[in-house]
Each structure stands twice: as structure tokens, then as C-alpha cells.
């Protein structure tokens, strides 16, 4: 696991977005796994800026999102499909054939999950999987106690996750109780897993993921078993790491010689 700690959130975001840009520059027809959530907002803003600037194109890529709420139709403003459209796909006029999310309103969510897993396999598997982390250690919606060999399926959301995500819902709206999510084994099958975490609220989960035991208690800890995992952090998200000196010695200020020479208007890396 490569642990890159940056002194600012902006640098961490540029590093994560740059990884996606480099993947597509090397292989324009890559299969990408994508995530939603507050952490990803600036990543998509950066990718849109890079694409408009001609540094990268997404029209030959195939993109699979990690998850979708069960019972929420794609055009609902709280659906993850709506999030992806408004934060990314529509801004670049990406054709429908380039991206997929599980259908939250599928009549048989379990069958939808199985079909989604099959579609990922048909596409040749995921080259680069972008991930965030929940404060309880979830990746995708693989909540604590998820099987480390799980595949795409329906999961019940943890109370903490529903509370954390309530900020995206109106006061009279109920946060869904279940979601279709790629499984942990699905994520481990990706050829490169890239997890971005920013902010102090993620510090304990990040420490458990990197330095704790591999355990279903912290599903993200399964990334310790991934053959090519990169964890990109800002200072706040890294604050509970016990081996911090070691990570800084190996990659001072996150530098691993691969910091992209990307210029993102409005998101310049801070000195
Ligand atoms: C969303 C997803 C989740 C989020 C996680 C962090 O597609 O897979 O695992 O990455 O809940 O969410 P934020 O970034 O909102 O803190």
C-alpha cells in the first residue's frame, strides 16, 4: 500500500485526479470505477477542468460507479446517478454508453446487483478504482461486518452512514436504508485501487485501514491485501497514523516522483 500524505487538501485532490488523467492518457479506453460523496466533489471539478483544457478525454472510457441507493430512481435528486450527472457526466456531455450505475429502482435489486457484477467482468474488469472512505471504515457501501470476499449485492446501511449522509437530504426526506454496492472482492479485483481521504473526520478510519488488522470491522482494511493500492491523504486525515514518520520518509509531502504536471484552474496546488 502506497501512503501519500499531502500538506493540503488541494494537493491531495490534484494527486488523485492526476492519477485518473494519467491512466486515461496511457490507455484512453480504460475501465474506471468511480465514487460519489463530498470528498469527490473537487476531484470531479478537477477532472472537468482538465478535460476542458484538453489534457484528458473520457469518451473512450467505460465507467462503473460503486453504488446506488435502493428504491431511489435515477432521476431523483438524491440518487447517485443524479450526483454523477450533475458533478461530472453532463458537464462533459459524456454519452450514456460510457457510464453505468446500478439501477436503484430495479424491481429485483439482488438480480440487478448480480447483473452489474457481470457487466464489470464483461468490460474486462476495472483498471483504476477511485474510492472514498466512510467514518466507520466503509468503502463503497460495504459496512463493517461485510464479507471480505463479497461481490456486488444489496447491503443495509449502518446508522452512522445514514446519519453522515443525511446532510445530502432535506429535513423531510428519509435517508434510504439499503444500497446496491460493489463488494469488497469486486474492489480488490481492480488493477489499481486509489483511495482519497481528506479531513479530520476520517482520521480514525484511515488509521484503522492502513495500520489496523485486516478485518471486516474496518472494511477498508481489506485494501492491505490489494496488489496495487494508493492512499492519498491530507494532513487532517493522516493525523491518527502511528507510522507517520515512516510514510514521510518514504514520500515526503506525498512526493513519489509521479505528481502530475496538471494545472487545474481554480485549484492550484499550494506551496
Ligand atoms: C460513495 C461511496 C462511499 C463514500 C464514503 C465517503 O459512492 O462509495 O464509500 O466514498 O461514504 O463519503 P464522503 O466523501 O461524502 O465523506
py3Dmol code that shows the C-alpha trace and the ligand (Angstrom):
import py3Dmol

protein = """\
ATOM      1  CA  UNK A   1       0.000   0.000   0.000  1.00  0.00           C
ATOM      2  CA  UNK A   2       1.451   3.346  -1.013  1.00  0.00           C
ATOM      3  CA  UNK A   3       0.587   6.068   1.527  1.00  0.00           C
ATOM      4  CA  UNK A   4       0.909   9.634   0.227  1.00  0.00           C
ATOM      5  CA  UNK A   5       0.326  12.455   2.728  1.00  0.00           C
ATOM      6  CA  UNK A   6      -0.002  15.977   1.349  1.00  0.00           C
ATOM      7  CA  UNK A   7       0.170  19.210   3.295  1.00  0.00           C
ATOM      8  CA  UNK A   8      -3.034  20.488   1.747  1.00  0.00           C
ATOM      9  CA  UNK A   9      -6.332  19.087   0.591  1.00  0.00           C
ATOM     10  CA  UNK A  10      -5.792  20.758  -2.782  1.00  0.00           C
ATOM     11  CA  UNK A  11      -2.543  18.877  -3.400  1.00  0.00           C
ATOM     12  CA  UNK A  12      -4.189  15.597  -2.387  1.00  0.00           C
ATOM     13  CA  UNK A  13      -7.061  16.256  -4.797  1.00  0.00           C
ATOM     14  CA  UNK A  14      -4.702  17.148  -7.655  1.00  0.00           C
ATOM     15  CA  UNK A  15      -2.750  13.952  -7.000  1.00  0.00           C
ATOM     16  CA  UNK A  16      -5.889  11.797  -7.048  1.00  0.00           C
ATOM     17  CA  UNK A  17      -7.330  13.480 -10.144  1.00  0.00           C
ATOM     18  CA  UNK A  18      -3.923  13.313 -11.813  1.00  0.00           C
ATOM     19  CA  UNK A  19      -3.806   9.564 -11.318  1.00  0.00           C
ATOM     20  CA  UNK A  20      -7.034   9.247 -13.332  1.00  0.00           C
ATOM     21  CA  UNK A  21      -5.748  11.614 -16.009  1.00  0.00           C
ATOM     22  CA  UNK A  22      -2.529   9.610 -16.348  1.00  0.00           C
ATOM     23  CA  UNK A  23      -4.451   6.342 -16.553  1.00  0.00           C
ATOM     24  CA  UNK A  24      -6.527   7.668 -19.467  1.00  0.00           C
ATOM     25  CA  UNK A  25      -3.558   9.272 -21.178  1.00  0.00           C
ATOM     26  CA  UNK A  26      -1.830   5.875 -21.141  1.00  0.00           C
ATOM     27  CA  UNK A  27      -4.965   3.963 -22.104  1.00  0.00           C
ATOM     28  CA  UNK A  28      -7.913   6.048 -23.335  1.00  0.00           C
ATOM     29  CA  UNK A  29     -10.262   3.037 -23.331  1.00  0.00           C
ATOM     30  CA  UNK A  30      -9.664   2.280 -19.642  1.00  0.00           C
ATOM     31  CA  UNK A  31     -12.345   0.924 -17.358  1.00  0.00           C
ATOM     32  CA  UNK A  32     -12.711   3.245 -14.363  1.00  0.00           C
ATOM     33  CA  UNK A  33     -14.518   2.636 -11.092  1.00  0.00           C
ATOM     34  CA  UNK A  34     -15.957   5.854  -9.662  1.00  0.00           C
ATOM     35  CA  UNK A  35     -17.222   7.054  -6.284  1.00  0.00           C
ATOM     36  CA  UNK A  36     -19.607   9.752  -5.083  1.00  0.00           C
ATOM     37  CA  UNK A  37     -19.648  11.838  -1.903  1.00  0.00           C
ATOM     38  CA  UNK A  38     -18.347  15.141  -0.628  1.00  0.00           C
ATOM     39  CA  UNK A  39     -14.684  14.083  -0.897  1.00  0.00           C
ATOM     40  CA  UNK A  40     -15.117  13.552  -4.616  1.00  0.00           C
ATOM     41  CA  UNK A  41     -16.648  16.942  -5.448  1.00  0.00           C
ATOM     42  CA  UNK A  42     -13.276  18.659  -6.039  1.00  0.00           C
ATOM     43  CA  UNK A  43     -11.933  15.594  -7.862  1.00  0.00           C
ATOM     44  CA  UNK A  44     -14.683  15.806 -10.467  1.00  0.00           C
ATOM     45  CA  UNK A  45     -14.260  19.584 -10.683  1.00  0.00           C
ATOM     46  CA  UNK A  46     -10.557  18.971 -11.377  1.00  0.00           C
ATOM     47  CA  UNK A  47     -11.282  16.308 -13.985  1.00  0.00           C
ATOM     48  CA  UNK A  48     -13.792  18.537 -15.762  1.00  0.00           C
ATOM     49  CA  UNK A  49     -11.231  21.349 -15.822  1.00  0.00           C
ATOM     50  CA  UNK A  50      -8.540  19.003 -17.153  1.00  0.00           C
ATOM     51  CA  UNK A  51     -10.862  17.650 -19.850  1.00  0.00           C
ATOM     52  CA  UNK A  52     -11.953  21.134 -20.957  1.00  0.00           C
ATOM     53  CA  UNK A  53      -8.301  22.077 -21.075  1.00  0.00           C
ATOM     54  CA  UNK A  54      -7.673  19.180 -23.490  1.00  0.00           C
ATOM     55  CA  UNK A  55      -5.441  17.244 -21.068  1.00  0.00           C
ATOM     56  CA  UNK A  56      -7.705  14.203 -20.969  1.00  0.00           C
ATOM     57  CA  UNK A  57     -10.785  12.732 -22.677  1.00  0.00           C
ATOM     58  CA  UNK A  58     -13.349  10.376 -21.172  1.00  0.00           C
ATOM     59  CA  UNK A  59     -15.358   9.461 -24.257  1.00  0.00           C
ATOM     60  CA  UNK A  60     -13.492   6.192 -24.875  1.00  0.00           C
ATOM     61  CA  UNK A  61     -13.529   5.134 -21.211  1.00  0.00           C
ATOM     62  CA  UNK A  62     -16.061   2.873 -19.537  1.00  0.00           C
ATOM     63  CA  UNK A  63     -17.046   3.963 -16.037  1.00  0.00           C
ATOM     64  CA  UNK A  64     -18.777   1.976 -13.322  1.00  0.00           C
ATOM     65  CA  UNK A  65     -19.889   3.635 -10.106  1.00  0.00           C
ATOM     66  CA  UNK A  66     -19.501   1.840  -6.814  1.00  0.00           C
ATOM     67  CA  UNK A  67     -23.027   2.094  -5.526  1.00  0.00           C
ATOM     68  CA  UNK A  68     -26.590   3.394  -5.658  1.00  0.00           C
ATOM     69  CA  UNK A  69     -29.398   3.698  -3.115  1.00  0.00           C
ATOM     70  CA  UNK A  70     -32.096   1.046  -3.401  1.00  0.00           C
ATOM     71  CA  UNK A  71     -35.562   2.420  -4.155  1.00  0.00           C
ATOM     72  CA  UNK A  72     -34.275   5.728  -5.498  1.00  0.00           C
ATOM     73  CA  UNK A  73     -34.926   6.246  -9.237  1.00  0.00           C
ATOM     74  CA  UNK A  74     -32.038   7.512 -11.391  1.00  0.00           C
ATOM     75  CA  UNK A  75     -33.589  10.943 -11.976  1.00  0.00           C
ATOM     76  CA  UNK A  76     -34.237  11.552  -8.265  1.00  0.00           C
ATOM     77  CA  UNK A  77     -32.114  14.464  -6.986  1.00  0.00           C
ATOM     78  CA  UNK A  78     -30.653  12.293  -4.172  1.00  0.00           C
ATOM     79  CA  UNK A  79     -29.705   9.379  -6.411  1.00  0.00           C
ATOM     80  CA  UNK A  80     -26.047   8.754  -7.056  1.00  0.00           C
ATOM     81  CA  UNK A  81     -26.814   8.799 -10.766  1.00  0.00           C
ATOM     82  CA  UNK A  82     -28.059  12.350 -10.352  1.00  0.00           C
ATOM     83  CA  UNK A  83     -24.898  13.181  -8.388  1.00  0.00           C
ATOM     84  CA  UNK A  84     -22.699  11.809 -11.172  1.00  0.00           C
ATOM     85  CA  UNK A  85     -24.636  13.596 -13.886  1.00  0.00           C
ATOM     86  CA  UNK A  86     -24.552  16.953 -12.155  1.00  0.00           C
ATOM     87  CA  UNK A  87     -20.971  16.716 -10.867  1.00  0.00           C
ATOM     88  CA  UNK A  88     -19.344  15.104 -13.866  1.00  0.00           C
ATOM     89  CA  UNK A  89     -21.043  13.335 -16.775  1.00  0.00           C
ATOM     90  CA  UNK A  90     -23.292  16.124 -18.010  1.00  0.00           C
ATOM     91  CA  UNK A  91     -20.594  18.780 -17.710  1.00  0.00           C
ATOM     92  CA  UNK A  92     -18.575  16.864 -20.311  1.00  0.00           C
ATOM     93  CA  UNK A  93     -21.599  15.685 -22.339  1.00  0.00           C
ATOM     94  CA  UNK A  94     -20.441  12.126 -21.862  1.00  0.00           C
ATOM     95  CA  UNK A  95     -22.553   9.697 -23.857  1.00  0.00           C
ATOM     96  CA  UNK A  96     -24.662   7.223 -21.846  1.00  0.00           C
ATOM     97  CA  UNK A  97     -22.665   4.293 -23.220  1.00  0.00           C
ATOM     98  CA  UNK A  98     -19.575   5.459 -21.288  1.00  0.00           C
ATOM     99  CA  UNK A  99     -21.004   5.168 -17.756  1.00  0.00           C
ATOM    100  CA  UNK A 100     -23.122   2.923 -15.587  1.00  0.00           C
ATOM    101  CA  UNK A 101     -24.561   2.827 -12.103  1.00  0.00           C
ATOM    102  CA  UNK A 102     -26.735   0.121 -10.580  1.00  0.00           C
ATOM    103  CA  UNK A 103     -30.435   0.901 -11.076  1.00  0.00           C
ATOM    104  CA  UNK A 104     -31.733   1.853  -7.636  1.00  0.00           C
ATOM    105  CA  UNK A 105     -35.323   1.335  -8.735  1.00  0.00           C
ATOM    106  CA  UNK A 106     -34.766  -2.109 -10.283  1.00  0.00           C
ATOM    107  CA  UNK A 107     -37.728  -4.385  -9.459  1.00  0.00           C
ATOM    108  CA  UNK A 108     -35.318  -7.069  -8.235  1.00  0.00           C
ATOM    109  CA  UNK A 109     -32.336  -5.310  -6.603  1.00  0.00           C
ATOM    110  CA  UNK A 110     -30.492  -8.590  -5.930  1.00  0.00           C
ATOM    111  CA  UNK A 111     -30.709  -9.538  -9.620  1.00  0.00           C
ATOM    112  CA  UNK A 112     -29.634  -6.016 -10.591  1.00  0.00           C
ATOM    113  CA  UNK A 113     -26.576  -6.358  -8.351  1.00  0.00           C
ATOM    114  CA  UNK A 114     -25.652  -9.685  -9.904  1.00  0.00           C
ATOM    115  CA  UNK A 115     -26.067  -8.293 -13.416  1.00  0.00           C
ATOM    116  CA  UNK A 116     -23.926  -5.266 -12.511  1.00  0.00           C
ATOM    117  CA  UNK A 117     -21.095  -7.508 -11.327  1.00  0.00           C
ATOM    118  CA  UNK A 118     -21.353  -9.435 -14.619  1.00  0.00           C
ATOM    119  CA  UNK A 119     -21.208  -6.200 -16.645  1.00  0.00           C
ATOM    120  CA  UNK A 120     -17.961  -5.218 -14.910  1.00  0.00           C
ATOM    121  CA  UNK A 121     -16.473  -8.604 -15.778  1.00  0.00           C
ATOM    122  CA  UNK A 122     -17.683  -8.305 -19.409  1.00  0.00           C
ATOM    123  CA  UNK A 123     -15.935  -4.936 -19.654  1.00  0.00           C
ATOM    124  CA  UNK A 124     -12.695  -6.682 -18.720  1.00  0.00           C
ATOM    125  CA  UNK A 125     -12.569  -5.634 -15.060  1.00  0.00           C
ATOM    126  CA  UNK A 126     -11.680  -2.272 -13.555  1.00  0.00           C
ATOM    127  CA  UNK A 127      -8.312  -0.714 -14.359  1.00  0.00           C
ATOM    128  CA  UNK A 128      -8.485   2.072 -11.782  1.00  0.00           C
ATOM    129  CA  UNK A 129     -10.977   2.166  -8.913  1.00  0.00           C
ATOM    130  CA  UNK A 130     -11.492   5.515  -7.177  1.00  0.00           C
ATOM    131  CA  UNK A 131     -12.616   5.199  -3.546  1.00  0.00           C
ATOM    132  CA  UNK A 132     -13.575   7.362  -0.608  1.00  0.00           C
ATOM    133  CA  UNK A 133     -13.868   6.055   2.950  1.00  0.00           C
ATOM    134  CA  UNK A 134     -16.712   6.342   5.443  1.00  0.00           C
ATOM    135  CA  UNK A 135     -16.043   7.445   9.009  1.00  0.00           C
ATOM    136  CA  UNK A 136     -16.877   3.872  10.017  1.00  0.00           C
ATOM    137  CA  UNK A 137     -14.338   2.435   7.577  1.00  0.00           C
ATOM    138  CA  UNK A 138     -16.704   1.527   4.758  1.00  0.00           C
ATOM    139  CA  UNK A 139     -15.645   1.509   1.108  1.00  0.00           C
ATOM    140  CA  UNK A 140     -18.448   1.631  -1.405  1.00  0.00           C
ATOM    141  CA  UNK A 141     -21.307   0.781   0.939  1.00  0.00           C
ATOM    142  CA  UNK A 142     -19.515  -2.223   2.404  1.00  0.00           C
ATOM    143  CA  UNK A 143     -20.341  -1.552   6.004  1.00  0.00           C
ATOM    144  CA  UNK A 144     -18.493  -3.046   8.984  1.00  0.00           C
ATOM    145  CA  UNK A 145     -19.061  -6.828   9.062  1.00  0.00           C
ATOM    146  CA  UNK A 146     -19.099  -7.047   5.238  1.00  0.00           C
ATOM    147  CA  UNK A 147     -17.520 -10.212   3.937  1.00  0.00           C
ATOM    148  CA  UNK A 148     -14.059  -9.568   2.565  1.00  0.00           C
ATOM    149  CA  UNK A 149     -14.952 -11.831  -0.350  1.00  0.00           C
ATOM    150  CA  UNK A 150     -18.251 -10.110  -1.125  1.00  0.00           C
ATOM    151  CA  UNK A 151     -19.410  -9.265  -4.647  1.00  0.00           C
ATOM    152  CA  UNK A 152     -21.913  -6.648  -5.803  1.00  0.00           C
ATOM    153  CA  UNK A 153     -25.043  -7.046  -3.701  1.00  0.00           C
ATOM    154  CA  UNK A 154     -27.630  -5.257  -1.564  1.00  0.00           C
ATOM    155  CA  UNK A 155     -26.331  -4.013   1.792  1.00  0.00           C
ATOM    156  CA  UNK A 156     -28.157  -2.450   4.716  1.00  0.00           C
ATOM    157  CA  UNK A 157     -26.670   0.911   5.606  1.00  0.00           C
ATOM    158  CA  UNK A 158     -25.177   1.455   9.042  1.00  0.00           C
ATOM    159  CA  UNK A 159     -26.838   4.033  11.259  1.00  0.00           C
ATOM    160  CA  UNK A 160     -23.652   6.135  11.217  1.00  0.00           C
ATOM    161  CA  UNK A 161     -23.615   6.155   7.402  1.00  0.00           C
ATOM    162  CA  UNK A 162     -27.249   7.236   7.237  1.00  0.00           C
ATOM    163  CA  UNK A 163     -26.541   9.991   9.767  1.00  0.00           C
ATOM    164  CA  UNK A 164     -23.425  11.119   7.857  1.00  0.00           C
ATOM    165  CA  UNK A 165     -25.327  11.194   4.551  1.00  0.00           C
ATOM    166  CA  UNK A 166     -28.373  12.952   5.994  1.00  0.00           C
ATOM    167  CA  UNK A 167     -26.633  16.218   5.036  1.00  0.00           C
ATOM    168  CA  UNK A 168     -27.393  15.451   1.382  1.00  0.00           C
ATOM    169  CA  UNK A 169     -31.121  15.008   2.120  1.00  0.00           C
ATOM    170  CA  UNK A 170     -33.808  17.515   3.007  1.00  0.00           C
ATOM    171  CA  UNK A 171     -35.257  17.697   6.545  1.00  0.00           C
ATOM    172  CA  UNK A 172     -38.426  15.864   5.441  1.00  0.00           C
ATOM    173  CA  UNK A 173     -36.617  13.219   3.409  1.00  0.00           C
ATOM    174  CA  UNK A 174     -35.738   9.763   4.685  1.00  0.00           C
ATOM    175  CA  UNK A 175     -32.200   8.516   4.004  1.00  0.00           C
ATOM    176  CA  UNK A 176     -32.541   5.127   2.260  1.00  0.00           C
ATOM    177  CA  UNK A 177     -31.822   2.089   4.402  1.00  0.00           C
ATOM    178  CA  UNK A 178     -30.232  -0.115   1.721  1.00  0.00           C
ATOM    179  CA  UNK A 179     -27.944   0.262  -1.275  1.00  0.00           C
ATOM    180  CA  UNK A 180     -26.546  -1.828  -4.103  1.00  0.00           C
ATOM    181  CA  UNK A 181     -22.766  -1.768  -3.751  1.00  0.00           C
ATOM    182  CA  UNK A 182     -19.794  -3.393  -5.404  1.00  0.00           C
ATOM    183  CA  UNK A 183     -18.407  -5.946  -2.979  1.00  0.00           C
ATOM    184  CA  UNK A 184     -15.015  -5.929  -1.331  1.00  0.00           C
ATOM    185  CA  UNK A 185     -13.776  -8.702  -3.606  1.00  0.00           C
ATOM    186  CA  UNK A 186     -15.043  -6.702  -6.601  1.00  0.00           C
ATOM    187  CA  UNK A 187     -12.945  -3.769  -5.406  1.00  0.00           C
ATOM    188  CA  UNK A 188      -9.923  -5.977  -4.707  1.00  0.00           C
ATOM    189  CA  UNK A 189     -10.131  -7.272  -8.288  1.00  0.00           C
ATOM    190  CA  UNK A 190      -9.424  -3.794  -9.649  1.00  0.00           C
ATOM    191  CA  UNK A 191      -5.948  -3.471 -11.116  1.00  0.00           C
ATOM    192  CA  UNK A 192      -5.297  -0.270  -9.134  1.00  0.00           C
ATOM    193  CA  UNK A 193      -7.256   0.997  -6.136  1.00  0.00           C
ATOM    194  CA  UNK A 194      -6.945   4.716  -5.377  1.00  0.00           C
ATOM    195  CA  UNK A 195      -8.459   5.910  -2.107  1.00  0.00           C
ATOM    196  CA  UNK A 196      -8.728   9.617  -1.299  1.00  0.00           C
ATOM    197  CA  UNK A 197      -9.497  10.790   2.244  1.00  0.00           C
ATOM    198  CA  UNK A 198      -9.491  14.377   3.467  1.00  0.00           C
ATOM    199  CA  UNK A 199     -10.474  15.958   6.755  1.00  0.00           C
ATOM    200  CA  UNK A 200     -10.167  15.043  10.427  1.00  0.00           C
ATOM    201  CA  UNK A 201     -13.481  13.160  10.475  1.00  0.00           C
ATOM    202  CA  UNK A 202     -11.769  10.373   8.521  1.00  0.00           C
ATOM    203  CA  UNK A 203      -8.605  10.143  10.649  1.00  0.00           C
ATOM    204  CA  UNK A 204      -9.628   7.167  12.811  1.00  0.00           C
ATOM    205  CA  UNK A 205     -10.977   5.178   9.874  1.00  0.00           C
ATOM    206  CA  UNK A 206      -7.820   5.918   7.873  1.00  0.00           C
ATOM    207  CA  UNK A 207      -5.603   4.696  10.723  1.00  0.00           C
ATOM    208  CA  UNK A 208      -7.648   1.508  11.052  1.00  0.00           C
ATOM    209  CA  UNK A 209      -7.482   0.964   7.283  1.00  0.00           C
ATOM    210  CA  UNK A 210      -3.710   1.365   6.986  1.00  0.00           C
ATOM    211  CA  UNK A 211      -2.363   0.215  10.346  1.00  0.00           C
ATOM    212  CA  UNK A 212      -5.102  -1.882  11.903  1.00  0.00           C
ATOM    213  CA  UNK A 213      -5.655  -5.573  11.411  1.00  0.00           C
ATOM    214  CA  UNK A 214      -7.300  -6.740   8.186  1.00  0.00           C
ATOM    215  CA  UNK A 215     -10.802  -7.124   9.490  1.00  0.00           C
ATOM    216  CA  UNK A 216     -14.439  -6.831   8.494  1.00  0.00           C
ATOM    217  CA  UNK A 217     -14.671  -4.368  11.410  1.00  0.00           C
ATOM    218  CA  UNK A 218     -12.972  -1.882   9.080  1.00  0.00           C
ATOM    219  CA  UNK A 219     -13.839  -2.957   5.525  1.00  0.00           C
ATOM    220  CA  UNK A 220     -11.287  -0.562   4.015  1.00  0.00           C
ATOM    221  CA  UNK A 221      -8.520  -2.549   5.751  1.00  0.00           C
ATOM    222  CA  UNK A 222      -9.062  -5.158   3.014  1.00  0.00           C
ATOM    223  CA  UNK A 223      -7.041  -2.804   0.797  1.00  0.00           C
ATOM    224  CA  UNK A 224      -3.959  -4.085   2.682  1.00  0.00           C
ATOM    225  CA  UNK A 225      -4.481  -7.204   0.571  1.00  0.00           C
ATOM    226  CA  UNK A 226      -4.671  -5.275  -2.709  1.00  0.00           C
ATOM    227  CA  UNK A 227      -1.725  -5.782  -5.036  1.00  0.00           C
ATOM    228  CA  UNK A 228      -1.668  -2.098  -6.074  1.00  0.00           C
ATOM    229  CA  UNK A 229      -3.347   0.304  -3.682  1.00  0.00           C
ATOM    230  CA  UNK A 230      -2.571   4.010  -3.340  1.00  0.00           C
ATOM    231  CA  UNK A 231      -3.953   6.006  -0.409  1.00  0.00           C
ATOM    232  CA  UNK A 232      -3.937   9.777  -0.865  1.00  0.00           C
ATOM    233  CA  UNK A 233      -4.430  11.846   2.304  1.00  0.00           C
ATOM    234  CA  UNK A 234      -4.284  15.390   3.530  1.00  0.00           C
ATOM    235  CA  UNK A 235      -2.726  16.263   6.898  1.00  0.00           C
ATOM    236  CA  UNK A 236      -6.052  16.129   8.737  1.00  0.00           C
ATOM    237  CA  UNK A 237      -6.984  12.673   7.525  1.00  0.00           C
ATOM    238  CA  UNK A 238      -3.460  11.431   8.372  1.00  0.00           C
ATOM    239  CA  UNK A 239      -3.376  12.735  11.943  1.00  0.00           C
ATOM    240  CA  UNK A 240      -4.026   9.419  13.734  1.00  0.00           C
ATOM    241  CA  UNK A 241      -1.372   7.397  11.861  1.00  0.00           C
ATOM    242  CA  UNK A 242       1.247   5.975  14.223  1.00  0.00           C
ATOM    243  CA  UNK A 243       3.813   5.312  11.499  1.00  0.00           C
ATOM    244  CA  UNK A 244       3.570   8.830  10.099  1.00  0.00           C
ATOM    245  CA  UNK A 245       7.359   9.379  10.235  1.00  0.00           C
ATOM    246  CA  UNK A 246       7.851   6.351   8.052  1.00  0.00           C
ATOM    247  CA  UNK A 247       5.389   7.492   5.361  1.00  0.00           C
ATOM    248  CA  UNK A 248       7.001  10.943   5.359  1.00  0.00           C
ATOM    249  CA  UNK A 249      10.443   9.405   4.985  1.00  0.00           C
ATOM    250  CA  UNK A 250       9.392   7.293   2.022  1.00  0.00           C
ATOM    251  CA  UNK A 251       7.311  10.007   0.295  1.00  0.00           C
ATOM    252  CA  UNK A 252       7.960  13.486   1.771  1.00  0.00           C
ATOM    253  CA  UNK A 253       4.860  15.648   1.253  1.00  0.00           C
ATOM    254  CA  UNK A 254       3.358  12.826  -0.774  1.00  0.00           C
ATOM    255  CA  UNK A 255       6.073  13.042  -3.442  1.00  0.00           C
ATOM    256  CA  UNK A 256       6.705   9.772  -5.218  1.00  0.00           C
ATOM    257  CA  UNK A 257       8.058  11.265  -8.425  1.00  0.00           C
ATOM    258  CA  UNK A 258       4.655  10.896 -10.035  1.00  0.00           C
ATOM    259  CA  UNK A 259       2.942  14.132  -9.025  1.00  0.00           C
ATOM    260  CA  UNK A 260       1.118  15.070 -12.230  1.00  0.00           C
ATOM    261  CA  UNK A 261       2.121  18.221 -14.032  1.00  0.00           C
ATOM    262  CA  UNK A 262      -1.573  19.036 -14.156  1.00  0.00           C
ATOM    263  CA  UNK A 263      -2.748  22.601 -13.971  1.00  0.00           C
ATOM    264  CA  UNK A 264      -6.250  22.909 -12.657  1.00  0.00           C
ATOM    265  CA  UNK A 265      -7.811  26.340 -12.930  1.00  0.00           C
ATOM    266  CA  UNK A 266      -9.090  27.385  -9.504  1.00  0.00           C
ATOM    267  CA  UNK A 267      -7.343  24.504  -7.762  1.00  0.00           C
ATOM    268  CA  UNK A 268      -3.673  25.338  -7.869  1.00  0.00           C
ATOM    269  CA  UNK A 269      -1.556  23.220  -5.538  1.00  0.00           C
ATOM    270  CA  UNK A 270      -0.474  25.358  -2.602  1.00  0.00           C
ATOM    271  CA  UNK A 271       3.215  25.788  -1.945  1.00  0.00           C
TER     272      UNK A 271
END
"""
ligand_1 = """\
16
LIG
C -19.907 6.658 -2.380
C -19.098 5.704 -1.605
C -18.806 5.949 -0.167
C -18.125 7.294 0.098
C -17.903 7.493 1.593
C -17.298 8.833 1.894
O -20.023 6.249 -3.719
O -18.704 4.738 -2.151
O -17.992 4.917 0.308
O -16.905 7.349 -0.581
O -19.118 7.357 2.260
O -18.230 9.833 1.607
P -17.857 11.377 1.777
O -16.827 11.668 0.741
O -19.156 12.091 1.493
O -17.368 11.560 3.154
"""
view = py3Dmol.view(width=600, height=400)
view.addModel(protein, "pdb")
view.setStyle({"model": 0}, {"cartoon": {"style": "trace"}})
view.addModel(ligand_1, "xyz")
view.setStyle({"model": 1}, {"stick": {}})
view.zoomTo()
view.show()
